[in-house]
Amino acid sequence: MRTRPLGRTGIQVSPYCLGTMMFGPFGNPDPDDCVRIVHRALEAGINFIDTADVYGGDGETERIVGRALRGRRDDVVLATKFNGPMGTDPNRRGNSRRWIVTAVENSLRRLGVDHIDLYQVHHPEPGTDIEETLAALTDLMRAGKVRAIGHSSLPAAEIVEAQWVCERRGLARFRTEQPPYSILNRGIERDVLPVCERYGLGTLVWSPLASGLLTGRYREGVDEQVSSARMHWVPKHMTDKRNHDAVEGLVPIAERAGLSLTHLALAFVISHPAVTSAIIGPRTMAQLDDLLAGAGTTLDDDTLDQIDKVVPPGVNPGTLDIAYVPPALARADLRRRRTGDRAAA
């Protein structure tokens, strides 16, 4: 598996990144099996692992990853994330300096390592000044606890703002972005990916299989039922007719290319010049083996043109419930004048 540069960090990573959200009680509850999955991925040439403090509940996934990396730490580019709630205390979450300096120590302890290669802001937090977050992360880099920093799900305008703050305040630069991207979620092609290219950011894209819709297991007339977990997190996405119609249009394209729909979807994602790695999130060894079987697959221009006809560039045909929605869109009070003001106008 050939490597790619992770933005301008000088770090080389595999085009598949092993995502670990399915390791632990909410996915694969067998820690030994999860460890075997990590080892199998490393043997296949994957050198990039992404996790987060909230995965598995109370940091359990980080503990599993740490166990799997004993004796192999130097072979892996290790990424984790902070921001999500780690308890009921409102200060045990977020992007404040107060929480960041605590969160990193907790992650280092659970992972059993002395440094994190890529430490990422899991979600934007409009209530915290970006300079506050960047200053704390800069100090962690100077202390040797973190090698590079990144963010996830930032809108293009906030990516630019963060780069300006870094330059003007003499702070460490964000080096990566982790957005959702798949054939069914191409919206980031409009602005996020071009901005990442402009600033030399590496991109780790999540949900390249669109929460399983691009495996072909949940087509109309197929008996397999959507899991309760998927229906809890992405009910609109999994039931949106526009998504299902797009999948039906993609199936014959995959067949003509001699590929499974899964391999077509992964090859599509990593064919974009702005994409560094696609995060794959297997729950079982069989799922990992299937994903690895498509490694190295490339799509010709004709196949990519056919995909563009089904889902045009820069378009999200349906809904992705767990994608970040900026407050300006999520909150009605931020996009409507108060009744009295409207009447006065």
N, C-alpha and C positions, 0 to 999 in steps of 0.2 A: 504494500500500500504506500504510494508515494506521499510525501509530505508537502505542505504548503506553508508559506510565511503567515504568521499570525499578525496581520497588520504590519506595523513597522517596529515590532518589539524585538525582532531578531530571533524569535522562537519559531521552531518548525513543528507543525502539528498535522495529524492525519486528517483527510477529508471527511471521515466519520469520527464523531466525538461520542463517546459512550455516556449517555445520560442515565442517571441513576434514580430518577423519581419513583420508579417501580420497585425499588429495593426496600423491603421493610413491610410492616403490618398492613399497609394500604395497597400493596402490590404482591410481591413475592415474599411471604412471611418466613421463608427458610434462609437464614443468613449463610449457611454453608453453600447452598445452591447459588446465592447471589455472588459469593466469593468466587465460585467456579466460573460464573459468567464473566466476571472481571478478568480472570486469568485467561479465559478463552479469547476474549477481545484483545488482550495484550499479545497473545501468541499469534493472532491474525494480523498484527501490525498496527492496531489502534494504539496511539500513545497519548490520547487526549481524553480526560474524564471530567465530567461536569456534575456537580452535586449542589446541595443547598442546605442551610441549617434547618429549614422547616420540613425537609423531606423525611417521611417516615414518622413524623411526630417526635418532638423532643430530641431532635438530632440523631435519631436511630440510623438513618441512611449514612450519615457521615461516619458513624462508628463502623458500619459494615465496610465502607470504602477504605477506611483506615486499616482495618484488619486485612483486607485483600491486598493492600499495598506494602505490607510488611516485607522488607527485604527487596522491594522493587521500586521504591520511591523515586530513585533517580531516573528510572525509565519512563516516567509519566509526567505530562504537563497537567497539573492538578488545578481545577477551577472550582470554586464554591461561591455562594452568594449569601447576602444578608438583607434584611428589611422586614421579612414576615414576622408575625407574632410568635414569640417563644415563651408564652405564658400569658396570664391575665393582666399583669402589670403593664399599663400603657407605655411605660418607658423601656420595656424589653422588646422593642421593635423599632422600625423606622430607620431614618438616615442621619440621625443626629450624631455628633461626636460622642456624646455620652454612651450611646448604644454601640456604636461601631467599635470602640476600643474594648468593650466587653465581649461583643459578638465574635471578634476575631480570635480572642484568647480561647473562647469556648470551642470554636471550630478547630483551632490548632490542637487542642486537647483531645477532642473526639476523633480527629483524623490521625492523631499520633505523629504529627510532623512538626518541623520547626519553622516552615514557611509555606505559603500558598503561592502558586505560580500566577494565578489570575483571580483576584478578589472582585466580585461584581455586586453592584447595587441591583437587587432583584426587581424592584419596581420604583418608578418615580414617586416622589413625595412632595407635592407642591408646597406644603406647609413648612418645609425645611429649606433654608437657603442653600443653594448648590455649593457656595463657597465653604459653608460649614462642613459639608460632606467631603469635599475635595481636600480641605486642609487636614482633616483627620486621616484620610487615606494617604495623603502625602507623607505624614508623619510615620504611618505604618511602613511605607516603602523605605523611608530613611532608617527605620529601626531594623530593616531586614526581614520583617515578618511577611511582607507581601512583595512580589516581584513586579507585577503589573496590575492595573485596575481597569474595570470595564463597567458597563451598565446594561440593563435589559429593558426592552419595550419603551425606550425613550422616543417621543415624536421627533421629527427632523429638526424642528426649531429649537428644542431643548438640547439636542446634540450639539448644535452650533453654539448655543449659549454657553454650554459647559466648556467647549473648546476656547471660547473667548475668555471666560473666567480663568482658565488655566494659564493662558498667555499673559493676561493683565496682572494677575496676582502672583505669578511665578510659582504656580503649583504643578504637581504631577498631572500629566494628561491622561484622560481616559483613552484606552487603546483598543477597546472592543465594544461591540454592541451585540445583544442577543435578542433578536426579534422573531416573531412567528412568521414562517414562510413555507408555502407549499403551492401546488398548482391551484388549489382552492382558495388560497389567501395570498394574492399577488400585489396587494395594495402598497407594500413597502417598495415596490419597484419604481413608484412615482417619485418618492423623495428620500426615504430613509437610506436605501442602498446607494443612490448617487451621492448623498452627503457623506456616507461612510467612506466611499471611494475618495471623495475630495479631501478628507482629513486623514486618510491612510488608516482607517480603523479596520481591524479584523471583524468578521461577523460569524457568530455561531447561531445558526437558525434552528428554532425549535418547532416541533410538530410538523416535520416534513411530510408525514403521512396523514395530516389533517385529522388527528385524533382517531385514526384507524379507518376513516372513510376511504382512503386511497390504498387500502389493502384489498378492497373488493369484497370484504366479508359482510358488508351491510347494505347490499344492493336490494332493490325491489325484487321480491320473489325469492330471496335467499332466506333460509330458515333461521340462520344464526341471529340471536337476539343481542341487542346492544346491552352491555353490562350496566348494572345499576350505578357504578362509579362514573361511567361516561355520561349517563343520563343525569347524574347529579351535577357534574361540572360543565358539560356542554350540551344541554338538552336542545337548544335551538339549532346549534350546529349539526347535531346528529340527525335531526328530523327535517331540516330545511330542504324543501323540494328542489330548490335551485342547486344545492350541492349535489343531491342525488342525480339530477338531470345531467350535471357536468360529469359525474362519475360514469354514467352510461355512455356519454360521448367519448370518454377516455379509454374505455375498455377495448373497443376495436383498434384504436391507435396502438395500444400495447400489444395486442395480438398480431398486428401487421409487422411490428418491430421485433416479434419473437421474444417478448419480455412479459414477466408478470407485471401487474399494475403496481405492485410495491416497488419493484426495481425501476420501472419507468419513473415513478414519482421521486425516488431518491436521486436518480441520475439527472432529472430535470433540475432539482434544487442545486446540486453542486456544479451544474453547468454554467450558472451565472457567474460572471467574472468578479463580482463583489462578494461572493459567498466564500468564506474560508472553510467552514465545516458544517455538516448537517448533524444535529444531535439525534442519535437513535436511542430509543428507550425500551429495550427488550425487557419483558417480565420473565421469560423462560429461556432456556438454552436453545430450544427449537426455534424460537423467534429470532434469537441472535444469529443462529446458523443461516436462517433464511435471508436475513439482512446482509450478512457477509457474502452470501452467494452472489449478490449483485454488485459487489465492490468492483470498481474498474469499468463498469458499464458507462458508455458514452452514447449520446444521442446525436444523430445527424441533423442537419438543418431542416430536412423535410419533415422529420418527426416533430421537431420543435415548432415548425410552422403549423402543423396539424393541431398541436396542443394550444397554440395561440388562437386558433379558430374556435376552440371549445371554451377556453377561458382567456380572454384578451389580456395583454400585458397591463399591469397596474390595477387589475380589477379583483374585487372579492365578490364572487357570485352570491355567497350566502353570509351566514353569521358565524363568528367565532366568539363564543360567550366569554372565554377567559382572557381575551386580548385586552390590553390596557385601554381604557377610554378616558381621555383627558377630562378634567372637571368641566371645562367649557361646553362639552357635549353631554356629559353625564348628569349635570345639574341644571334643571330648568331655570332656576333663579339667576343663573349666570348668562342666560341667553334670552331673557325676557325682561323688559322694563317693568317696574312695579305698576300696578293697575292705575294708581294716581298719576304717575309720570306719563303713562300712555294716554290717559285722558287729557292731560295738560298739553301734550304734543298735538 
